[in-house]
Amino acid sequence: MIATVRSTRPKVPGKALLEAHVAVPGGVPGRVPDGHTSAGTSSDAPTALAARLGGTLLAPGLIRIDTRFALPLQHGRLRLHGLSALATSHLHALGLVRCDDARSLVFFDTETNGLAAGAGSIAWMIGAARLTADDFTVTQWMLLGYQAERAMIDAFSSWLGDRATLVSYNGRSFDAPLIASRCALNRRPDPLAPLCHLDLLPVARRLPARSAPDRRLSSIERHWLGVQRTNDLPGSEAPGAWRDWLARGATALLPGVLLHNRIDLLSLLAVGIYAGGYLADLLAEQAYSPAPEVHGAPRVHGVHGVHGVHGAPGASAQSLAAATRHGREVQPRSDTSIAWHRLFATSAKRARDAAPALAL
Amino acid sequence: MLDLFAEETDAAEHRTVADSGSASEADPAQAFIADLRRQFPGRIMAERIEPARLGRYADLPDACHPCLREALQRHGMTRLYSHQREAWERVTAGEDLVIATPTASGKSLCYNLPVLDAVLSRGAKALYLFPTKALAQDQVAELLALNKIGDLQVRASTFDGDTPADARRAVRVHGDIVITNPDMLHQSILPHHTKWAQLFENLAFVVIDELHIYRGVFGAHVANLLRRLRRILTFYGAEPRFITCSATIGNPAGLASELLGAPVHAITDSGAPMGARHLLLWNPPVVNSALALRGSARSQSCLIAREAIERGLKTIVFANSRLEVEVLTKYLKDVFDPDPRKAARIVAYRGGYLPTERHAIEANLRAGRVDALVSTSALELGIDIGALDVCILNGYPGSVASARQRFGRAGRRGRSAVGIMVASSQLIDQYVATHPEFFLDAGAEQAHLDAEQMLVQMEHLRCAAFELAFHDDDHFGEQALAPRMNYLASEAVVHREGSHWHWIADSYPANSVSLRSVADGNFTVIDTTSGGKAVIAEVDYSAAAMTLYEGAIYMVQSAPWQVERLDWVGRKAFVRRTRVDYYTDAIDYTRLKVLDCFEQASAGAGHCQHGEVHVVRRVSGYKKIRYYTHENVGYGPVNLPDQEMHTFALWWDLPVELVDREFPDRQLAIDGLIGAAYTLQHIAALLSMNTARDIGRAVGDGSGTWASRSPRMPSAGAGGTPSLASDSGASVSGASDSGASVSGASVSVTSASVTSASVTSAGVTSDSVTPDSAATRDAQRAAAGQFQPTIFLYDNMPGGSGTTPPLYDRREELVNHALSRIMECDCPQGCPACVGPVLSLPNGMQARATDQTHWNPRTAARRILELLHSFNPATPPAS
């Protein structure tokens, strides 16, 4: 189902991305001429629309679009390599203890009708991507109407399988509950529920700010990764794009939303690589050899305690990673963030206390 | 909460039987009443004794789960009251029920028994709805107690705004019995129903307690909320039974059916034993025979409460407003709590206190550490407050049902109890005082709701569309779905696809719909006395303008705070402790404009119409009123945004030519209109089971001009007649800071405000107002011939409360009652019991008192009503 393969060798940072943007069939980034009308007007209109968007009509009202990004790929300042960028040590540092192969990772993100939660919210687009040795393939399912939703859930579920490890940005509190809600409304089992899920937002919150004003994906991709989006349709306009489609059959903004979603997924991968690398370096710095398995909180505290006694403030980073790993893997829904936060607060305090001592 | 168990009430029953058998002198209640009779002859207008009743019992049902049976027995409960058993039988047979037995008859076991049995024996789940969080807490405590005794392992939990976030998931997934309130169901549970799938899929019972609260607009909201609940339940394949409980009302089965949209069986025959209850109707003595003014209800209530407390009788006094509660508390505290270091014997209880404070008060009450309690209707509901002997109603609470519910708070444990209603000088009270049979013998009123109320239903239709897509074959209410859905589609909130309507807007409809009122955010009252910022109370948006203006004295437990700054936008009032000997009362004006007339019929020589109106209310200032003497000791200006609302109204108009012919001058005609409006407003409140403040009144030309001034004010506007003079039910007496002392003016005081000046002539300071320039212009225009004599009654709530539209059908009854009230009243020229307070006759009228017709406010109002009466057929306009 690979619709397009665009292998771009970037020469200028940012240019590759722009070229990737252009790599949408139809040529021009962003806009597709309006005027073609909604699914109802003629039977082949959805098929035509699917083709124009670079995908196929999977079921009535459901379009699937696959986009392959060849790797390595320059994304802002970061050069995205394939699997090598997310080595086992990186995955472990991110807390994915039982995940040894980045091939099992599924990066995902949804576009909605603009609500944070509730039965009236809908994900009208699901974007998901997998990593291989030399590419990053994004698959997007897009609804042309409500009735295809069940087909979308089924398609996504079977594509996802039951062994994937999810990676998202704020997906634990937003995308996953939303998909769960939509599954319940369509009387389908939630395909995400049994899977391991790494949410990079809480991880990002605990990394140094580096002038990022907040930890929205768009902020950290700009400040941490140096990504400059051009011709990007802001994510906040996605709900309107879909409403325009439903109400008037307007297609002008749809390619923009698809593109935006794809870049979000690229940035998600980049943030994962960035954060994994950062944490893995920290661990390596402390010459910390990961224990075969870190089980249970006492052990985590033990590690923390040992380093604390030896007066190495940086050791807390290790404990952090260990704590994350513990919490996320063993109990996907536990109050990891609380435990983490507590640990982090303690270590930060120690680091503060230590500083004057050193100065003396 | 233990009193629902038979053993304990058995003991009480024996006492009661002995007491009522001999009417012994030893019965403190009897002795108390005998003393009152002796000391205050002539004030008791009527007396009734409701005899004690024996209990009727039945065995625990055999089918009851053994663990539950054991828990009950260990709790000392070996048998049921007959009505509890009947409830069990009917519920297990699959019927929907309403249980309407008296207070303290063990209603909650009627639902807890079948629910717990179903939870234990088949893993069923239940949803309980209580109107308030406090009642929900009570119910959880009761369930947990039984749970602990029997080690039942039933997971019962409240789910409300106080539930911590990390506990919410546990409640959703694991709760067997989830206890919440309609607001929470509306805003949190139904919009997120997919998270509640486990509960809904296994839901076997929906329990709705305090059903009688759900009437009028609130009832219409909840009825539609339950429609939404049913849709969701259908989606999850659940078909639960509904068990509801109500206080005594005239039509429990009717109200329950209206609420649930299905026939419901009522159980009204209580098997619980009951102590004897003595009911007295008390009218304060006439203190000014020339004006037929009676003493204030408040001083009488205080007097009776003091007598009772001194005898060691635990007493509760119900007042009809929060302000009244605080004033009464102060008066009683002055007597019984002189030493602030000692534990308080007198306690106030009302809405607006912080939860922790309320809980502490409730605990003190249950432990019997308090001698008397002064409360608003907040305690009318089933919060357990322990044993009380005497219940005093400071004024008629607005309905027989409500009065009975309040009386029910005394004598819970089967002792002989006393209930005394003290009539105030207001129209409704005096009507009741002169017609004791209305109050003492009549059954409780019927309560109704209109689930088809269009505005309410449309709001819930939006919410329902958000929760689950509508199919063409679905129903929501009686009206056809398609036109309403097309309307929502035209607003771009739903999208039609195939035969379905899907929510499409990026907004939460439930967030913009409040079930209770237009809650535009609560105001918090912040104490800055010692430099701190302690929140001491919360005030509803609707009450803020009337109670939290800068300069207002705000009272908590009768301790005065002064409002120093009001942050209207931030919804905060900053107050400071103060020591003053006065309290404050707001002065407000109302402006009204007819937007649409729905129907019209002739009424006597004029017309009666109903329709939609736009009302603007402005609080212009406040009065300072000294304690005890009720002197008016000053004024202050208030500068707050106008409160605007669209609402429904009912109005009568008369041809101006006719009025000009019938009255010697327009001032007198306007006096008549004002008086008739007052009478009609109160009669309307009486007939619709509302308080006078639920219905606003206004008089005018229908063109929408500011009320210039209270009516009998010849000085104002000189010869010109103000085109519209009105007051909402909530407060009256116009006054400006500039016109504090025009002599010969009168003050009028109404219903909802603390009755202050209306009762003792000595306490009244004349106040007056200089009409603002707009009013003067209006007056001039009116004088120029645009005067259109009209009386408005409107729903005093944004969007309407559904009160006045049905009154249109009773328009002749209203005029009849109002007319007979005025004719029956024994005052010389008008009083709060007929046409509103008249404390000194305006100059113009005194001058005319020698006329043949004896014009005064009362005769003027009577003439207006006669013109509107059906025996006065429409006369062609005079040429």
Interface residues (C-beta under 8 A of the other chain):
Chain A: N113 G114 L115 A117 G118 A119 G120 I122 G145 Y146 Q147 P177 A180 S181 A184 L185 P239 R243 L246 A247 D335
Chain B: D166 P191 H192 H193 T194 K195 A197 A465 F466 E467 L468 A469 A492 H495 E497 G498 H500 H502 W503 I504 A505 D506 S507 Y508 P509
